[in-house]
């Protein structure tokens, strides 16, 4: 098992690079992506609130109702002074988004149609929350005006408008086959499509290059060690590395997700990840035949891993991608890996054939890439021999 041991000695020499990739993956996924996207229930919806300060000099029925409506819609904060310069300082320090001063005589002016002269709003007009606040102010006054014109008294108009302001609608974000929110388990495995190809290619391809160097091959051929056995032990080393990574990430997922990740899901996710690890190893094999430069290997690995991730729905949900991009993605192995994860995450017995089909297509891609690598390697050897 000399070659097998040599493979893992070379792999051990690159362990720092592997640790960096794993740490980068864990940091980005659990530090940024999952907290931002989370495991939503599909019904989460929050109104946007603006921070505002208010001073009521009128203290009338209308001004009190107006103040109560703003308090229901937005967040009232205290300020040290309602001096114009002080308010400007508060606005530019982002302590508030708007400030309102209701001058004395506001209700009488409103009934005369001159409310704007007795209502002063300070804000930064370009801010979205300031625009939202002004829109709510104007909407409230329109409601009041409508009721007053319909014959309501001011107290009656305020009471009727309060019912409208406090009316809440149940908001449900629809989810179907086209629009869905990934679970955190799905996110965990989706992002492995990016990091696994990047990590395996940048770590394994240089090892294969070393083992295929002319002087190394010549030494092996001069020994009694059979050529077929050499390739067999290299293949075995790559297989053990792929299985090891699959087990590592499966254990990490189980530890993090606990009881929510169990049963058939664990088995199918692991099998799908192993198929993708085989694919990543085939890419590393092909890249090792294309170049002997570590810098070029890193560049190719990044292009392949990031390209497939963007096209196949790792970084951006697949349903948000243009139809043309979705059609291109079907010719990439990462697409079938992601599709398998999606089916496994909402597993039912009927989806098993589709999951197995996706895994089979991943392995088919791996076989094609290995054949391409062999063809490229043969062509390079012939060109060197003829040179």
C-alpha positions as CSV (number, residue, x, y, z in Angstrom):
1,X,0.0,0.0,0.0
2,X,3.0,2.3,-0.6
3,X,1.2,4.5,-3.1
4,X,-1.9,4.6,-1.0
5,X,0.2,5.8,2.0
6,X,2.0,8.3,-0.2
7,X,-1.4,9.7,-1.4
8,X,-2.4,10.4,2.2
9,X,1.0,11.8,3.1
10,X,0.5,14.3,0.3
11,X,-3.0,14.9,1.5
12,X,-1.9,15.5,5.0
13,X,0.6,18.1,3.8
14,X,-2.4,20.1,2.4
15,X,-4.5,19.7,5.5
16,X,-4.1,23.4,6.3
17,X,-5.8,24.4,3.0
18,X,-8.6,21.9,3.7
19,X,-9.1,23.4,7.2
20,X,-9.3,26.9,5.7
21,X,-12.0,25.8,3.2
22,X,-14.1,24.0,5.8
23,X,-13.8,27.0,8.2
24,X,-14.7,29.4,5.4
25,X,-17.7,27.3,4.5
26,X,-18.9,27.0,8.1
27,X,-18.3,30.7,8.7
28,X,-20.2,31.9,5.7
29,X,-23.1,29.5,6.0
30,X,-23.7,29.6,9.8
31,X,-22.5,33.1,10.3
32,X,-24.2,34.9,7.4
33,X,-26.5,32.8,5.2
34,X,-28.6,30.8,7.7
35,X,-29.1,33.8,10.1
36,X,-30.3,35.9,7.1
37,X,-32.5,33.3,5.4
38,X,-33.2,31.0,8.3
39,X,-35.9,28.3,8.4
40,X,-38.9,30.4,7.9
41,X,-42.4,29.1,8.3
42,X,-43.7,30.8,5.1
43,X,-45.9,33.2,7.1
44,X,-43.5,35.7,8.5
45,X,-44.3,39.3,7.5
46,X,-43.5,42.5,9.4
47,X,-44.6,46.0,8.8
48,X,-41.8,48.5,8.4
49,X,-41.8,51.1,11.3
50,X,-40.3,54.5,11.2
51,X,-38.7,56.2,14.3
52,X,-40.4,59.6,14.9
53,X,-40.7,62.3,17.5
54,X,-43.9,64.3,18.0
55,X,-45.0,67.4,19.8
56,X,-48.7,68.2,20.1
57,X,-49.4,71.9,20.9
58,X,-53.0,71.7,19.8
59,X,-54.1,69.0,22.3
60,X,-57.5,68.6,20.4
61,X,-59.6,65.6,19.7
62,X,-58.2,65.4,16.2
63,X,-54.5,65.9,17.2
64,X,-54.8,63.2,19.9
65,X,-56.4,60.7,17.5
66,X,-53.7,61.6,14.9
67,X,-50.9,61.0,17.5
68,X,-52.5,57.7,18.6
69,X,-52.6,56.5,14.9
70,X,-48.9,57.3,14.4
71,X,-48.1,55.5,17.6
72,X,-49.9,52.4,16.3
73,X,-48.1,52.4,13.0
74,X,-44.6,53.6,13.9
75,X,-42.1,53.8,16.8
76,X,-42.2,57.0,18.9
77,X,-38.9,58.1,20.5
78,X,-38.1,61.0,22.8
79,X,-35.8,63.9,21.8
80,X,-34.1,66.5,23.9
81,X,-35.5,69.5,22.0
82,X,-37.9,70.4,19.2
83,X,-35.6,73.2,18.1
84,X,-35.1,73.0,14.3
85,X,-31.3,72.6,14.5
86,X,-31.6,70.0,17.3
87,X,-34.1,68.0,15.2
88,X,-31.8,68.2,12.2
89,X,-29.0,66.8,14.3
90,X,-31.2,63.9,15.4
91,X,-32.2,63.2,11.8
92,X,-28.6,63.1,10.5
93,X,-27.5,61.0,13.4
94,X,-30.3,58.5,12.4
95,X,-31.8,58.7,15.9
96,X,-35.1,59.5,14.3
97,X,-36.5,59.3,10.7
98,X,-39.1,62.0,11.1
99,X,-40.3,64.7,13.5
100,X,-43.8,66.1,13.7
101,X,-45.0,69.4,15.3
102,X,-48.8,69.8,15.6
103,X,-49.3,73.6,16.1
104,X,-52.1,75.1,18.1
105,X,-55.3,75.5,16.1
106,X,-54.6,72.4,14.0
107,X,-58.2,71.0,14.3
108,X,-59.9,74.3,13.3
109,X,-57.4,74.7,10.4
110,X,-58.1,71.1,9.3
111,X,-61.9,71.8,9.1
112,X,-61.1,74.9,7.0
113,X,-58.9,72.8,4.7
114,X,-55.7,74.5,5.9
115,X,-54.2,71.6,7.9
116,X,-50.8,71.7,6.2
117,X,-50.1,75.2,7.6
118,X,-50.4,73.8,11.2
119,X,-48.6,70.5,10.7
120,X,-44.8,70.7,10.3
121,X,-42.8,67.5,9.4
122,X,-39.0,67.4,9.6
123,X,-37.3,64.5,7.7
124,X,-34.7,63.6,5.1
125,X,-36.9,63.3,2.0
126,X,-34.8,60.7,0.3
127,X,-35.0,58.2,3.1
128,X,-37.5,55.3,2.4
129,X,-38.8,55.3,6.0
130,X,-39.4,59.0,5.9
131,X,-41.4,58.6,2.7
132,X,-43.4,55.8,4.4
133,X,-44.1,58.0,7.4
134,X,-45.3,60.9,5.3
135,X,-47.5,58.6,3.3
136,X,-49.1,57.3,6.5
137,X,-49.7,60.9,7.7
138,X,-51.4,61.9,4.4
139,X,-53.4,58.7,4.4
140,X,-54.8,59.3,7.9
141,X,-55.8,62.8,7.1
142,X,-57.5,61.7,3.9
143,X,-59.6,59.2,5.9
144,X,-60.5,61.9,8.4
145,X,-61.4,64.3,5.7
146,X,-63.6,61.7,3.9
147,X,-65.6,61.0,7.1
148,X,-66.0,64.7,7.9
149,X,-67.3,65.4,4.4
150,X,-69.7,62.5,4.8
151,X,-71.2,64.2,7.8
152,X,-69.3,62.7,10.7
153,X,-68.2,64.8,13.6
154,X,-64.5,65.0,14.4
155,X,-64.7,62.4,17.3
156,X,-66.8,60.1,15.1
157,X,-64.3,60.5,12.2
158,X,-61.4,59.8,14.5
159,X,-63.0,56.6,15.9
160,X,-63.9,55.3,12.4
161,X,-60.4,56.0,11.1
162,X,-58.8,54.3,14.1
163,X,-60.6,51.1,13.1
164,X,-59.1,51.3,9.6
165,X,-55.6,52.1,10.9
166,X,-55.7,49.2,13.4
167,X,-57.1,46.7,10.9
168,X,-54.5,43.9,10.4
169,X,-54.4,41.5,7.5
170,X,-53.2,37.9,7.7
171,X,-50.3,37.6,5.3
172,X,-49.2,34.2,4.1
173,X,-46.2,33.8,1.7
174,X,-47.4,31.3,-0.8
175,X,-45.0,28.3,-1.4
176,X,-45.3,25.9,-4.3
177,X,-43.1,24.0,-6.7
178,X,-41.8,27.2,-8.2
179,X,-41.5,29.5,-5.1
180,X,-40.2,28.0,-1.9
181,X,-38.0,28.8,1.0
182,X,-35.1,26.4,1.6
183,X,-34.9,24.7,5.0
184,X,-31.6,25.1,6.9
185,X,-30.8,21.5,6.1
186,X,-31.2,22.2,2.4
187,X,-29.0,25.3,2.7
188,X,-26.3,23.3,4.4
189,X,-26.1,20.7,1.6
190,X,-26.7,23.2,-1.2
191,X,-23.6,25.2,-0.3
192,X,-21.5,22.0,-0.2
193,X,-21.9,22.0,-4.0
194,X,-19.7,25.1,-4.0
195,X,-17.1,24.2,-1.4
196,X,-16.7,20.5,-2.2
197,X,-15.7,21.0,-5.8
198,X,-13.4,23.9,-4.8
199,X,-11.8,22.0,-1.9
200,X,-11.3,18.7,-3.6
201,X,-10.0,20.1,-6.8
202,X,-7.5,22.5,-5.2
203,X,-6.2,19.8,-2.8
204,X,-6.4,16.5,-4.8
205,X,-5.4,17.8,-8.3
206,X,-1.9,18.8,-7.1
207,X,-1.5,15.3,-5.5
208,X,-2.4,13.6,-8.7
209,X,0.1,15.9,-10.6
210,X,2.9,14.8,-8.2
211,X,2.0,11.1,-8.6
212,X,2.0,11.5,-12.3
213,X,5.3,13.3,-12.6
214,X,7.6,11.7,-15.1
215,X,10.4,10.9,-12.6
216,X,7.9,9.4,-10.1
217,X,6.3,7.3,-12.8
218,X,9.7,6.1,-14.0
219,X,10.7,5.0,-10.5
220,X,7.5,3.1,-10.1
221,X,7.8,1.5,-13.5
222,X,11.4,0.4,-12.7
223,X,10.3,-1.3,-9.5
224,X,8.4,-4.5,-9.2
225,X,5.2,-2.6,-8.4
226,X,2.6,-3.3,-11.1
227,X,1.3,-0.3,-13.0
228,X,-2.3,-1.3,-12.6
229,X,-1.8,-1.7,-8.8
230,X,-0.4,1.9,-8.7
231,X,-3.5,3.3,-10.3
232,X,-5.7,1.1,-8.1
233,X,-4.2,2.5,-4.9
234,X,-4.4,6.1,-6.2
235,X,-8.1,5.4,-7.0
236,X,-8.6,3.8,-3.5
237,X,-7.0,6.8,-1.8
238,X,-9.3,9.2,-3.7
239,X,-12.3,7.0,-2.8
240,X,-11.4,7.0,0.9
241,X,-10.9,10.8,0.8
242,X,-14.3,11.2,-0.7
243,X,-16.0,8.9,1.8
244,X,-14.2,10.6,4.6
245,X,-15.5,14.0,3.6
246,X,-19.0,12.7,3.2
247,X,-18.9,11.2,6.7
248,X,-17.4,14.4,8.1
249,X,-20.1,16.6,6.7
250,X,-22.9,14.1,7.6
251,X,-21.7,14.0,11.2
252,X,-21.6,17.8,11.3
253,X,-25.1,18.0,9.9
254,X,-26.4,15.5,12.4
255,X,-24.8,17.3,15.4
256,X,-26.1,20.7,14.3
257,X,-29.7,19.7,13.3
258,X,-30.2,16.9,15.8
259,X,-33.5,15.1,15.7
260,X,-34.8,17.1,12.7
261,X,-32.2,15.3,10.6
262,X,-32.7,11.6,10.9
263,X,-34.0,8.4,9.2
264,X,-34.1,8.1,5.5
265,X,-33.1,11.7,5.0
266,X,-29.6,11.1,6.5
267,X,-29.1,8.1,4.3
268,X,-30.2,9.8,1.1
269,X,-28.4,13.1,1.8
270,X,-25.2,11.1,2.5
271,X,-25.6,9.0,-0.7
272,X,-26.2,12.2,-2.8
273,X,-23.2,13.9,-1.2
274,X,-21.0,10.9,-1.9
275,X,-22.1,10.9,-5.6
276,X,-21.1,14.6,-5.8
277,X,-17.8,13.9,-4.1
278,X,-17.1,11.4,-6.8
279,X,-18.0,14.1,-9.3
280,X,-15.6,16.5,-7.6
281,X,-12.8,13.9,-7.7
282,X,-13.4,13.4,-11.4
283,X,-13.1,17.2,-11.9
284,X,-9.8,17.2,-9.9
285,X,-8.6,14.3,-12.1
286,X,-9.4,16.2,-15.3
287,X,-7.8,19.4,-14.0
288,X,-4.6,17.5,-13.1
289,X,-4.4,16.5,-16.8
290,X,-4.9,20.0,-18.1
291,X,-2.2,21.8,-16.1
292,X,0.7,21.4,-13.7
293,X,0.5,24.9,-12.3
294,X,-1.1,25.3,-8.8
295,X,-2.2,28.8,-9.6
296,X,-4.0,27.7,-12.7
297,X,-5.6,24.8,-10.7
298,X,-7.0,27.3,-8.2
299,X,-8.3,29.5,-11.0
300,X,-10.0,26.6,-12.8
301,X,-11.4,25.3,-9.5
302,X,-12.9,28.7,-8.7
303,X,-14.4,29.2,-12.1
304,X,-16.0,25.7,-12.1
305,X,-17.3,25.8,-8.5
306,X,-18.6,29.4,-8.6
307,X,-20.0,29.1,-12.1
308,X,-22.0,26.0,-11.3
309,X,-23.1,27.5,-8.0
310,X,-24.5,30.7,-9.6
311,X,-26.1,28.9,-12.5
312,X,-27.6,26.0,-10.5
313,X,-29.3,27.8,-7.6
314,X,-26.7,27.6,-4.8
315,X,-26.2,31.3,-4.2
316,X,-29.5,32.5,-5.7
317,X,-32.7,30.5,-5.4
318,X,-33.2,28.6,-8.6
319,X,-36.8,29.9,-9.2
320,X,-35.4,33.5,-9.3
321,X,-33.1,32.8,-12.2
322,X,-34.0,33.6,-15.8
323,X,-35.5,30.9,-17.9
324,X,-32.4,30.8,-20.2
325,X,-30.1,30.4,-17.2
326,X,-32.3,27.5,-15.9
327,X,-32.1,25.8,-19.2
328,X,-28.3,26.0,-19.2
329,X,-28.1,24.8,-15.6
330,X,-29.6,21.4,-16.7
331,X,-26.4,20.6,-18.5
332,X,-24.4,21.1,-15.3
333,X,-23.9,18.3,-12.6
334,X,-24.6,20.7,-9.7
335,X,-28.1,21.2,-11.0
336,X,-28.9,17.5,-10.4
337,X,-27.2,17.5,-7.0
338,X,-29.4,20.5,-6.0
339,X,-32.5,18.9,-7.4
340,X,-31.8,15.7,-5.4
341,X,-31.4,17.7,-2.2
342,X,-34.7,19.5,-2.8
343,X,-36.5,16.2,-3.3
344,X,-34.9,14.6,-0.3
345,X,-35.7,17.6,2.0
346,X,-39.4,17.1,1.3
347,X,-39.1,13.3,0.9
348,X,-41.9,11.0,0.2
349,X,-41.8,7.4,-1.2
350,X,-42.9,8.6,-4.6
351,X,-39.9,10.9,-4.9
352,X,-37.3,8.1,-4.5
353,X,-37.1,7.3,-8.3
354,X,-36.4,10.9,-9.1
355,X,-33.8,11.2,-6.4
356,X,-32.0,8.1,-7.6
357,X,-32.2,9.4,-11.2
358,X,-30.5,12.6,-10.1
359,X,-27.7,10.7,-8.4
360,X,-27.3,8.5,-11.5
361,X,-26.9,11.6,-13.7
362,X,-24.2,13.0,-11.3
363,X,-22.3,9.7,-11.6
364,X,-22.7,9.8,-15.4
365,X,-21.3,13.3,-15.5
366,X,-18.3,12.0,-13.4
367,X,-17.7,9.2,-15.9
368,X,-17.8,11.6,-18.8
369,X,-15.4,14.0,-17.1
370,X,-13.0,11.1,-16.4
371,X,-13.0,10.1,-20.0
372,X,-12.3,13.7,-21.0
373,X,-9.4,13.7,-18.6
374,X,-8.0,10.5,-20.0
375,X,-8.3,11.9,-23.5
376,X,-6.6,15.1,-22.5
377,X,-3.8,13.2,-20.7
378,X,-3.2,10.9,-23.7
379,X,-3.1,13.9,-26.1
380,X,-0.6,15.7,-23.9
381,X,1.7,12.6,-23.6
382,X,1.6,12.2,-27.4
383,X,2.5,15.9,-28.0
384,X,5.4,15.6,-25.5
385,X,6.6,12.4,-27.2
386,X,6.5,14.0,-30.6
387,X,8.2,17.2,-29.5
